Each structure stands twice: as C-alpha cells, then as structure tokens.
Amino acid sequence: MIMNSVTKEVLETAFDYKSYKDMLTRLIEEDKTTGQNQDEWIVDYARLNLQRMNRLDKTWQISDELENRMLSIDTPLTWLTLTEGWCGDAAQIIPVIEKLANANPLIDHKLILRDENLELMDRFLTNGTRSIPKTIIMETESKKVLAVWGPRPSGAAELLHELKANPDIPKEEMYNQLHGWYAKDKGRQTAAEFMNTMETALKTVKI
C-alpha cells in the first residue's frame, strides 16, 4: 500500500545527483562509505560501485524513443531514490534513472540515504526487507506518491532469486553474476520497466 505523501523535511535533506556522487567520492578518498559498516571489504565494494557509476555516466545514453516519451510528460514530478554507496544494484541503476530525469526539465531527481531515513524506507519494503535502490515517484507540488520502482529490474531479480536458491554458490560469485547481468543488459530493462511504472501511474492519475 502506497502512503499518500513524502514530507518536506525529508526532501530538504536530499542530494541532487552531483552532490550525491561528490559525497561518495569524498568518503572513498577517506577510505569510508555511507552507513555504519565501515569494514574494509564494504569500503572496497563502495569504491567499485563509484567506478561503475562513473562508467555508466560516460557510456549510457537515453534512446530517442525513451527521450520522446520523457518529453511527453507534462506533470512536474519528483523522483526520490533511497540508496547507499555500498549498494551494487544502486550503482547500476541510479545513473540510468538520472539520465531519464535529465531528459525533461519538469523532473527533479533527488537521493537520500536509506539508513538515515528508515521511517520512510519502512513504508516501501520489498517482501518485508529494506531493499534498495527504491525510487519514489511523486507529484512535485502535492508531494503525493504516485508509484514506487525498485530495487532491481525483473531480469536481475529473477537471476538473484535463482542464485540464492543454490546454497553452494559463494556470495562473491553471486554478485559477480548479478553484475554480469547488468553489464550485458546495458540499462535497457531498468529504463524500460521504470518508464512503464511511471507512465502507468500517470495514466491512473489522469483518469
């Protein structure tokens, strides 16, 4: 069940994409990441995630078809993404969502840290878990929540479900295969499914 709105106070603490990446970069330079867990392995993983984001920023391009669909949106929207620097799925997904948002000046994409906003996160659980990234799509003026997307596209979710069903697969191998899926998909399913979710919500509102 989607709650009605997101508070102004939450939005005031949010980052834009550049500020979010700048914050992650500063932390990595100090051998840190977001959140309470600062173990060496998770900081190393966050460093790799920042590299993934930088690569996608340079290589992922919105298609003409998606750009036209984005430009057809005439409702000011805010997309609020719950994330953390150590989240591998977020590194693969957020740059794609950011480029979709950049295609339409009526869209404002903001980011907040999950562990600093657990009250909000707990309104948008996935099978009872605080899975991220989660992007909350809302009307900018009313802050009314129209839809939520995440934490990963269906193909990645299905692969991870299959891998987790096999207790003999080490966690490192599991994540290597998951990121292999993202590399092969090249953001296509993320963009398509996110767009479909948003467009369906907008049609519902206009009826």
C-alpha positions in Angstrom: 0.0 0.0 0.0 1.4 3.4 -1.0 1.3 6.1 1.6 -0.1 9.5 0.5 3.0 11.8 0.5 6.6 12.4 1.4 7.3 15.2 4.0 9.0 18.4 3.1 11.6 17.8 5.8 12.8 14.6 4.0 13.1 16.3 0.7 15.1 19.2 2.3 17.8 16.7 3.3 18.1 15.1 -0.2 21.0 15.3 -2.5 21.0 16.0 -6.2 22.9 13.5 -8.3 26.1 15.5 -8.5 26.1 16.3 -4.7 25.5 12.6 -4.0 28.4 11.5 -6.1 30.6 14.2 -4.7 29.8 13.0 -1.2 30.6 9.4 -2.1 33.9 10.5 -3.7 34.9 12.3 -0.5 34.1 9.3 1.6 36.1 6.9 -0.6 39.1 9.3 -0.5 39.0 8.8 3.3 38.6 5.0 2.9 35.0 5.3 4.1 31.5 4.7 2.7 27.9 5.6 3.8 26.3 3.8 6.6 27.5 2.3 9.9 29.5 -0.7 8.4 33.0 0.6 7.6 34.7 -2.8 7.2 37.4 -2.8 4.6 35.6 -5.2 2.2 32.5 -3.0 2.1 34.5 0.2 1.5 36.3 -1.6 -1.4 32.9 -2.6 -2.8 31.7 1.0 -2.5 34.8 2.1 -4.3 34.0 -0.3 -7.1 30.4 1.0 -7.2 31.6 4.5 -7.7 33.7 3.3 -10.7 30.5 1.7 -12.1 28.6 4.9 -11.7 31.3 6.9 -13.4 31.4 4.4 -16.3 27.7 4.5 -16.8 27.6 8.3 -16.7 30.0 8.3 -19.6 28.6 5.4 -21.6 24.8 5.1 -21.1 22.7 7.2 -23.4 18.9 7.6 -23.5 17.3 6.3 -26.7 15.4 8.6 -28.9 12.2 6.7 -28.2 12.7 7.0 -24.4 13.6 10.6 -24.7 10.4 11.4 -26.6 8.4 9.5 -24.0 10.0 11.5 -21.3 9.4 14.8 -23.1 5.7 13.9 -23.4 5.3 14.1 -19.6 3.7 17.5 -18.7 3.3 16.9 -14.9 6.1 18.2 -12.7 7.4 15.2 -10.8 10.0 14.5 -8.1 11.8 11.2 -8.1 13.2 10.4 -4.7 15.7 7.5 -4.6 16.6 5.7 -1.4 20.2 4.4 -1.7 23.6 3.8 -0.1 27.1 4.0 -1.5 27.8 0.3 -0.8 24.7 -0.9 -2.8 25.8 -2.6 -6.0 22.3 -2.5 -7.6 22.1 1.2 -6.9 25.4 1.8 -8.8 24.0 0.1 -11.8 20.5 1.7 -11.7 20.8 5.3 -10.4 22.9 6.7 -13.4 20.1 5.4 -15.8 17.3 7.0 -13.7 19.3 10.2 -13.6 19.7 10.4 -17.4 15.9 9.7 -17.8 15.2 12.6 -15.4 17.6 14.9 -17.3 15.5 14.4 -20.5 12.6 16.5 -19.1 13.1 19.8 -17.1 9.8 19.0 -15.2 11.5 16.1 -13.5 13.6 16.6 -10.3 15.6 13.6 -9.2 16.8 13.6 -5.6 18.6 11.0 -3.5 18.6 10.2 0.2 20.5 7.6 2.3 18.4 4.7 3.4 19.9 4.2 6.8 19.3 7.9 7.7 15.7 7.6 6.6 14.4 4.3 8.0 11.0 5.6 8.8 10.4 6.4 5.1 12.2 3.2 3.9 9.9 1.1 6.1 6.9 2.4 4.1 8.3 0.9 0.9 9.6 -2.6 1.8 10.2 -5.4 -0.6 8.9 -8.7 0.8 9.5 -7.3 4.2 13.1 -6.2 3.6 14.7 -2.8 3.2 15.9 -3.5 -0.3 17.4 -0.6 -2.3 17.5 1.3 -4.5 13.9 2.4 -4.3 12.7 5.3 -6.3 9.5 7.1 -5.1 7.7 8.9 -7.9 5.6 11.8 -6.7 3.9 14.9 -7.8 6.2 17.8 -7.1 3.6 20.3 -5.9 1.4 18.0 -3.7 4.2 15.5 -2.7 1.6 12.8 -3.4 3.2 9.4 -4.1 2.1 8.0 -7.4 4.3 4.9 -7.7 7.4 3.2 -6.5 10.0 1.3 -8.5 12.9 -0.9 -7.4 15.0 -2.4 -6.1 16.1 -4.0 -9.4 14.7 -4.9 -12.8 12.9 -8.2 -13.2 15.7 -10.0 -15.0 18.2 -9.2 -12.3 15.6 -10.1 -9.6 15.0 -13.5 -11.2 18.7 -14.2 -11.5 19.4 -13.3 -7.9 16.4 -15.5 -6.8 17.9 -18.5 -8.7 21.4 -17.9 -7.3 20.2 -17.6 -3.7 18.3 -20.9 -4.1 21.7 -22.6 -4.5 23.5 -22.7 -1.2 26.7 -23.9 -2.8 27.2 -20.6 -4.7 29.6 -18.2 -2.7 28.2 -14.7 -2.2 31.1 -13.2 -4.2 30.2 -15.4 -7.2 26.6 -14.5 -6.8 27.3 -10.8 -7.0 29.7 -11.3 -9.9 27.0 -13.0 -11.9 24.5 -10.3 -11.0 26.8 -7.5 -12.2 27.5 -9.6 -15.3 23.8 -9.5 -16.0 23.7 -5.7 -15.6 26.7 -5.4 -17.9 25.0 -7.5 -20.6 21.7 -5.7 -20.3 23.3 -2.2 -20.5 20.5 -0.5 -18.6 17.8 -1.4 -21.1 15.5 -3.3 -18.7 15.9 -0.8 -15.9 14.9 2.1 -18.2 12.0 0.2 -19.8 10.5 -1.0 -16.5 10.9 2.3 -14.7 9.3 4.2 -17.6 6.4 1.7 -17.7 5.8 2.1 -14.0 5.8 5.9 -14.2 3.6 6.1 -17.3 1.1 3.7 -15.8 0.9 5.8 -12.6 0.4 9.0 -14.6 -2.4 7.5 -16.7 -4.2 6.4 -13.5 -4.0 9.9 -12.1 -5.4 11.5 -15.2 -8.4 9.1 -15.4 
